[in-house]
Amino acid sequence: MKRTQLIFVITLLIEAGLTYACSSFLSIRFIELMFFSGLLFSVLTFWFSSSGSNSAHSHYKTHSMRLMSGATIEHNPFRLRWTAYFFASLSFTGVGLIFFVLLTNVIPPVS
């Protein structure tokens, strides 16, 4: 197994383990929590695997620093690294979304 595939599988196992721990702690079914935890994992991996910035807040900080110091500061362009961590988080979110939609729309609740 290649290193990236191993990272992908380990990331999925860690995300599933954390989701299972949260679902058992909160007394919620695993599949109901899977999409939302996957979304959280995807946002966090997106946040930490990207570099540079094009946000308005970053431009404001850069311009105010340039006005105070007189130095020219260039922006780093936004760049997202497509890592195995990010793909695993997106896959976990996608599978969780499919299960969540099927669970809420197709399967009637048990009374």
N, C-alpha and C positions, 0 to 999 in steps of 0.2 A: 504494500500500500504506500502510495506517495505521501510525502509530508503534508501537502495541502489537503488531501483527502482525510488524513488522520486528524488534522486540525478541525476540519469540517465536522467529522463525526464526534470528536470530543466536545466541540462547541455545542452541538445539538444535544448531547447527553447532559452537559452542564445546565443548559437552558431548561431541558425537560426536568432535571432534578430540582432546580430552583422553583420551577412552576409547580411541581408536585408537592414540594415542601410548603409553598404558600397556599396551595389549594387545600392541603390537609390541615394547615393551621387555621385557615379561614372557613373551613367546612363548606367549600365550594367544589363542584366537580372540576376535574382537571381540564376537560375539554372546554368548559365555559371560561376558564381563566387563560387558556392557551393563547388565544389571539391577542389579548391585551398585554400579556407578559411578552409575547413575541414582538409586539409593537414597541414596547418599552426597550427591549433588547436591541431592536433595529435602530431606534432613535439614538440610543447610547453608542452603538457601534458606529453609526453615521457621524455622530458628534466627534468621537475620538479618532476616527480613521480619516477624517478630512483635514486639509490644511489650507491656509490662506483664508481670505475673507473678502466678501463683497457686501457686507451688511452696512446699513446706514450708520449704526453705532460705531463700527470700525472706521468709517470715513470721517465721522464727526471727531473721533479721538485723534485720528491722523492729522486732520486739518487744524485742530486746536493745538496739537503739539508743534505743528509746523509754524503756526502763528507765534507761539511762545518762544521757540528756539531759533526760528529762521532757517532751519535745515529742511531740505527736501526729503520727504519720506515717500517711498513707493509702496504700493499695495502688492501683496503677493496674490496672484490669481488663485481662485478657489480650485481645489483639486481633491478629488475623492479617490482614495485607494481602494480598489475592488479586491478586498482580501477574502480569505475563506471564512473569517469570522462574520463579515458582513453578509456573504451569501448564505451562511448557515442561519443567521438571524432572520433574513428575508424569507428563507424557506420555512422556518418555524412559524413565522407570521402567516405565510400563505396557507400552510396546512391548518393552522389554527383558525383562520378565516373560513376555510372550507368546512371544517367541522362545526364551527359556530353557526354558520348559515344553515347547514343541514340540521343541526340540533334544534335551532329555534323555529325553523319554518316547516320542516317535513315531519319530524317526529312529534306527535302530540304529547303534552305533559302527562305524567303519571299521577293519578289522584288517589 
